[in-house]
Amino acid sequence: MAQPRISAYLPPDIDPTKAALAFGRRALPKLNEELQSPELLTQQRALVALCDLVHDPEKVYQAIALGNLKALLVHQDQTVRQKTTEVLSIMALHSIGRWVQFQSLQIISALTGLLDDPVDICRKNTHQIFDMLAKLPEGAGGVLQAGLIPPLVLKLKTELDEIQELILGTLSNCLRVEVSEALAAGAVAVLKEKLSHPSTAIRSKAAWVLLEISSHAEGKIAVCEEEVIPVLLSLLEEAQPEVQVNSTGALMFALVTPQGRSSAMGAAAIPPLLTLVAEETSKARLNAIKALTLLAELPEGRQTLLEHRDTFQRCLDDPSEAVQRAAEIAITVIDWKPFCSRDLF
């Protein structure tokens, strides 16, 4: 069923060429006055000019001095909110912009109210800012402190695909730090569903977030309990290298637990992983070798992999030193034999 969409185009009466130039330090006070003007059209034109200004990294720090931006985020006019979030998203593209936004504007809490904005472009700009800020350790911590993880997980169920990609990017950086809130919000079940999404980008990023979740002890348990491992295995046949890399990475962390290894063996994980190891150009080769090394710790896994020892032997000539080292460890584990007391005599 078709749904109404609000256009991202500006109203026809906003002409950027009529806005005061704001590319010099002297123009900033004038621009600040216009942003605080009671006249709506003046505010809109000033924001259009500011969008042009902040494309220049040298001007980003100066633009931070305009203290009225946070107030404009809650403006009743959708164009004002749209252009304000656009200004902040452009600033967030620059490292200085991300740092200053987090330090000076405390922009994360100010943007929280826009998660339910009726205008698609406002929400997209908002999530672009979160995604960029989360790339900083301080920014990821700020998102966590603002309690945004549960609502972000919830938005994965309803948002537009392009916004879902941004949310997954934010979560991947934040969940590297802490996962308890995400697990309590049912993130693993939601991400499991996203692994079957029609969009390759969303499947890849969902696997990436699961990789970060699985790097935590409690995350490994949740991934096994939600039976995510068979779904991750199904993605190993994907043609997209990034999907394979992220899926094998998530598997590698999940298989650290006995429950994870048992689940993988029950889902016949060895054949698809061996296929990736045999492909010399596969980006997922290293992760696949490490995952199989963990499966080789099981008697049935070791017995199966002994028949494919040559596959790992060929990896010793791989151009990557990391692959060579992983193959050496895998061969050692596969060749291991249980200690028997009669071997002493």
C-alpha positions in Angstrom: 0.0 0.0 0.0 1.4 3.4 -1.0 2.3 5.8 1.8 2.5 9.6 1.6 6.0 11.0 1.4 7.1 14.5 2.3 9.4 16.0 -0.4 13.0 16.8 0.5 12.9 19.7 -1.9 12.9 23.2 -0.5 9.9 25.5 -0.9 10.0 27.5 -4.1 10.3 30.9 -2.3 13.7 30.0 -0.8 16.4 31.2 -3.1 19.9 30.6 -1.8 21.3 33.3 -4.1 19.4 35.9 -2.1 21.0 34.9 1.2 23.8 36.9 2.6 27.2 35.4 1.9 28.7 33.8 4.9 32.1 32.7 3.9 34.0 35.2 6.0 34.5 35.7 9.7 32.8 39.1 9.5 29.6 37.5 8.0 29.1 35.1 10.9 27.5 37.6 13.3 25.1 38.7 10.6 24.3 35.0 9.9 23.7 34.4 13.6 21.3 37.3 13.7 19.4 35.9 10.8 19.1 32.5 12.4 17.5 34.1 15.4 15.2 36.2 13.3 11.4 35.9 14.0 10.9 35.8 10.2 10.7 32.3 9.0 11.9 33.0 5.5 15.0 34.8 6.8 15.9 31.7 9.0 15.4 29.4 6.1 17.7 31.4 3.8 20.3 31.7 6.5 20.3 27.9 6.9 20.7 27.4 3.2 23.7 29.7 3.2 25.1 27.9 6.3 24.9 24.6 4.4 27.2 26.0 1.8 29.5 27.4 4.4 30.2 24.2 6.3 31.3 22.2 3.2 34.6 24.0 3.8 36.4 22.2 6.7 38.1 25.5 7.6 34.7 27.1 8.3 33.3 24.3 10.4 34.8 25.5 13.7 33.6 29.0 13.0 30.1 27.7 12.4 30.0 26.0 15.8 29.9 29.5 17.3 26.4 29.9 16.0 24.7 28.9 19.2 21.1 28.8 17.9 21.4 25.5 16.0 20.1 23.3 18.9 17.0 25.4 19.3 16.2 25.1 15.6 16.1 21.3 15.8 12.7 21.6 17.5 11.4 24.3 15.2 7.8 23.8 14.0 8.8 24.4 10.4 9.9 21.2 8.6 12.3 23.1 6.3 14.1 24.7 9.2 14.5 21.3 10.9 15.6 19.7 7.6 18.3 22.3 6.9 19.5 22.4 10.5 20.0 18.6 10.5 21.7 18.9 7.1 24.1 21.5 8.4 25.0 19.3 11.4 25.3 16.2 9.2 27.7 18.0 6.8 29.7 19.2 9.8 29.9 15.6 11.1 31.6 14.5 8.0 34.7 16.4 9.2 36.7 15.1 12.2 36.8 18.5 13.8 33.1 18.8 13.2 32.4 15.5 15.0 34.6 16.4 17.9 33.3 19.9 18.4 29.7 18.8 18.0 30.1 16.3 20.8 32.1 18.6 23.1 30.3 21.9 22.6 26.8 21.3 21.5 26.0 18.0 23.3 24.1 17.3 20.1 23.2 13.7 20.8 20.6 14.5 23.4 19.3 17.4 21.3 18.7 15.1 18.3 16.9 12.4 20.2 13.5 14.1 19.7 13.9 13.8 15.9 13.9 10.0 15.8 10.1 10.2 15.2 10.1 13.3 13.0 7.5 13.0 10.3 9.9 14.2 7.6 12.0 11.4 6.2 15.0 13.6 5.3 15.1 15.0 8.9 15.3 11.5 10.3 17.9 10.4 7.7 20.1 13.4 8.5 19.7 12.7 12.2 20.9 9.1 11.8 23.8 10.2 9.6 24.9 12.4 12.5 24.6 9.5 15.0 26.5 7.2 12.6 29.4 9.7 12.2 29.6 10.6 15.9 29.7 7.0 16.9 32.9 6.6 15.0 34.5 8.5 17.9 34.9 6.6 21.2 33.4 9.6 23.0 30.6 9.7 20.5 29.8 6.0 20.9 29.8 6.5 24.7 27.5 9.5 24.3 25.0 7.4 22.3 25.1 4.8 25.0 24.7 7.3 27.8 21.8 8.9 26.1 19.9 5.6 26.3 19.5 5.5 22.5 20.3 1.8 21.9 16.8 0.4 22.7 15.0 2.9 20.4 17.6 2.4 17.6 17.0 -1.4 17.8 13.2 -0.7 17.7 13.6 1.6 14.6 15.3 -1.2 12.7 11.8 -2.8 12.4 10.1 0.2 10.9 12.5 2.6 9.2 13.3 3.0 5.6 16.1 0.8 4.2 18.6 3.6 3.8 18.0 4.7 7.4 18.3 1.1 8.6 21.8 1.0 7.1 22.8 4.1 9.1 21.3 2.6 12.3 23.3 -0.6 11.8 26.5 1.5 11.3 25.8 3.3 14.6 25.1 0.1 16.5 28.2 -1.6 15.2 30.4 1.1 16.8 28.4 1.4 20.0 28.0 -2.3 20.7 31.8 -2.7 20.4 31.8 -0.9 23.8 28.8 -2.4 25.6 25.9 -4.8 24.7 23.7 -5.3 27.7 21.1 -2.7 26.7 20.9 -4.1 23.1 20.5 -7.6 24.3 17.7 -6.6 26.7 16.0 -4.8 23.8 16.0 -8.0 21.7 18.7 -6.9 19.3 19.8 -10.4 18.3 16.4 -11.5 17.2 15.9 -8.3 15.1 19.4 -8.7 13.6 18.7 -12.4 12.8 15.7 -11.2 10.8 17.8 -8.6 8.9 20.2 -11.3 7.8 17.5 -12.3 5.3 16.7 -8.8 4.1 16.6 -8.3 0.3 19.3 -5.5 0.6 22.9 -6.8 0.4 24.1 -3.8 2.4 21.6 -4.4 5.3 22.5 -8.2 5.4 26.2 -7.3 5.5 25.8 -4.6 8.2 23.5 -6.9 10.3 26.2 -9.5 10.2 28.8 -6.9 11.2 26.7 -5.9 14.2 26.3 -9.5 15.2 30.1 -9.8 15.0 30.5 -7.0 17.5 27.8 -8.5 19.8 29.5 -11.9 19.6 32.8 -10.4 20.8 31.2 -10.1 24.2 30.7 -13.2 26.4 27.0 -12.5 27.0 26.6 -11.8 23.3 27.9 -15.2 22.3 25.3 -16.8 24.5 22.5 -14.8 23.0 23.6 -15.6 19.4 23.5 -19.3 20.2 20.2 -19.1 22.1 18.5 -17.3 19.2 19.8 -19.9 16.7 21.6 -17.4 14.6 24.4 -19.6 13.6 22.5 -21.6 10.9 21.4 -18.3 9.3 25.0 -17.0 9.3 26.1 -20.2 7.6 23.6 -19.7 4.9 25.2 -16.4 4.1 28.6 -18.0 3.3 27.4 -18.8 -0.2 26.7 -15.1 -0.9 28.5 -13.6 -3.8 29.3 -10.4 -2.0 32.7 -10.6 -0.2 31.7 -8.2 2.6 28.7 -10.4 3.5 31.0 -13.4 3.7 33.6 -11.6 5.8 31.2 -10.3 8.3 29.3 -13.6 8.5 32.4 -15.7 9.1 33.6 -13.1 11.6 30.4 -13.4 13.6 30.7 -17.2 13.4 34.3 -17.2 14.5 33.4 -15.3 17.7 30.2 -17.4 18.4 32.1 -20.7 18.0 34.3 -19.9 21.0 31.6 -21.4 23.2 30.8 -25.1 23.4 27.2 -24.3 22.6 28.2 -22.4 19.5 30.5 -25.3 18.2 27.7 -27.8 18.8 25.2 -25.7 17.0 27.6 -25.2 14.0 28.3 -29.0 13.8 24.6 -29.7 13.8 24.1 -27.2 11.0 26.9 -28.8 8.9 29.2 -25.8 9.1 32.4 -27.5 7.9 31.7 -27.8 4.1 30.8 -24.2 3.4 33.7 -23.0 5.6 36.2 -25.3 3.7 34.9 -23.9 0.4 35.9 -20.4 1.6 39.3 -21.6 2.7 40.0 -23.2 -0.7 39.2 -20.0 -2.5 42.6 -18.2 -2.7 40.9 -14.8 -3.4 38.3 -15.0 -0.7 38.4 -12.1 1.8 36.7 -14.3 4.3 39.5 -16.9 4.2 41.2 -15.9 7.4 38.0 -15.9 9.4 37.0 -19.3 7.9 40.3 -20.8 8.9 39.9 -19.6 12.5 36.3 -20.9 12.7 37.3 -24.3 11.4 40.2 -24.4 14.0 37.6 -24.0 16.7 35.5 -26.8 15.2 38.7 -29.0 15.1 38.6 -29.0 18.9 35.7 -31.3 18.7 36.5 -35.0 18.1 34.0 -35.2 15.2 35.3 -31.9 13.8 38.9 -33.1 13.9 38.1 -36.4 12.3 36.3 -34.6 9.4 39.1 -32.0 8.9 41.9 -34.6 8.9 40.6 -35.6 5.5 41.0 -32.0 4.3 44.5 -31.3 5.8 45.8 -30.5 2.3 43.5 -27.5 2.1 45.1 -25.9 5.1 48.6 -27.0 3.9 48.1 -25.0 0.7 47.3 -21.9 2.8 50.9 -22.0 4.2 51.9 -20.4 0.8 49.3 -17.6 1.1 50.7 -14.1 0.5 49.1 -13.0 3.8 51.2 -13.8 6.9 48.0 -13.8 9.0 46.5 -16.5 6.8 49.8 -18.5 7.0 49.9 -18.3 10.8 46.2 -19.2 11.1 46.8 -22.2 8.8 49.7 -23.4 11.0 47.6 -23.2 14.1 44.7 -25.1 12.4 47.0 -27.9 11.2 48.4 -28.2 14.8 45.0 -28.5 16.2 43.8 -31.0 13.5 46.9 -33.2 14.0 46.6 -33.2 17.8 46.1 -36.6 19.4 44.7 -37.4 22.9 47.4 -38.2 25.4 47.5 -41.8 26.5 49.5 -43.1 29.5 50.7 -46.2 27.5 52.6 -43.8 25.2 55.1 -43.4 28.0 56.2 -47.0 27.7 
